[in-house]
Amino acid sequence: MNKEKILILTPLRFYSPEDEELFFNWLDKIECIDNYQGVGRELHVSFASRPITFNEYRNLNGLFKRYKFKNSEQLKTLFETEENKDWFL
C-alpha cells in the first residue's frame, strides 16, 4: 500500500502580494507536486507517487530555506532512498 506523501509548510509568511504570487508560481512549476491546499495556517502539499528528481528536491529545499518553513527534515523523511541519500547530507 502506497502512503500519500504530504509536506506541511508552516509558517506561511509573505511580505507582499507579489511575494505570495512568486511563491505559488514557483510551487506550480515543481512537477512532482500533485496538489496543495491550505489547512488553517498551514499549506499541505501532496506529491505524485513516483520518486522525485534531484532538480525537484533542490526546488523544494530552496522553498524551505527561502520561506523559512519549519521542519525541513520532512524532505528527508518523505523522499530519501538508497539511491538519493547523498542529497540529504
C-alpha positions in Angstrom: 0.0 0.0 0.0 1.4 3.4 -1.1 1.2 6.0 1.7 0.4 9.5 0.4 3.4 11.9 0.8 2.4 15.2 2.2 4.7 18.1 3.2 3.4 20.6 5.7 4.6 24.1 5.1 4.4 26.4 8.0 4.6 29.2 8.9 3.2 30.9 5.8 4.6 34.4 5.8 4.6 36.6 2.7 6.0 40.1 2.7 3.8 41.4 -0.1 1.2 40.2 -2.5 3.9 39.8 -5.2 6.0 37.7 -2.8 3.0 35.4 -2.3 2.4 35.2 -6.1 6.0 34.3 -6.7 5.8 31.6 -4.1 2.8 29.9 -5.7 4.2 30.3 -9.2 7.4 28.5 -8.0 5.3 25.8 -6.3 3.2 25.3 -9.5 6.4 24.7 -11.5 7.6 21.8 -9.4 6.3 18.8 -11.5 6.2 16.2 -8.7 3.6 18.2 -6.8 0.1 16.8 -7.4 -1.9 19.3 -5.2 -1.8 21.7 -2.4 -4.3 23.2 -0.1 -4.5 25.5 2.9 -5.4 23.9 6.2 -5.7 26.5 8.9 -2.3 28.4 8.9 -0.5 25.6 7.1 -0.1 24.6 3.5 -0.4 20.8 2.8 1.5 19.8 -0.4 0.8 16.3 -1.8 3.1 14.5 -4.3 3.0 12.1 -7.2 3.7 8.5 -6.3 6.9 8.5 -8.3 10.4 9.3 -6.9 11.4 12.9 -7.1 14.2 14.2 -9.3 17.3 16.0 -8.0 16.0 19.2 -9.5 12.6 18.8 -7.8 14.4 18.2 -4.5 16.6 21.3 -5.0 13.5 23.4 -5.6 11.7 22.0 -2.6 14.8 22.6 -0.4 15.0 26.1 -1.8 11.4 26.9 -0.8 12.1 25.7 2.7 15.2 27.9 3.0 13.8 31.0 1.3 10.5 31.0 3.2 12.0 29.6 6.5 9.5 26.8 6.8 9.7 24.7 9.9 10.8 21.1 9.9 12.9 20.8 6.7 13.6 17.2 7.9 10.3 16.3 6.3 12.1 16.3 2.9 14.5 13.6 4.1 11.7 11.6 5.8 9.5 11.6 2.8 11.9 11.4 -0.1 15.2 9.8 0.9 16.0 6.4 -0.8 19.2 4.4 -1.1 19.7 5.9 -4.5 19.5 9.5 -3.4 20.7 9.6 0.2 23.7 11.7 -0.7 21.3 14.6 -1.5 20.4 14.8 2.2 23.9 15.0 3.7 
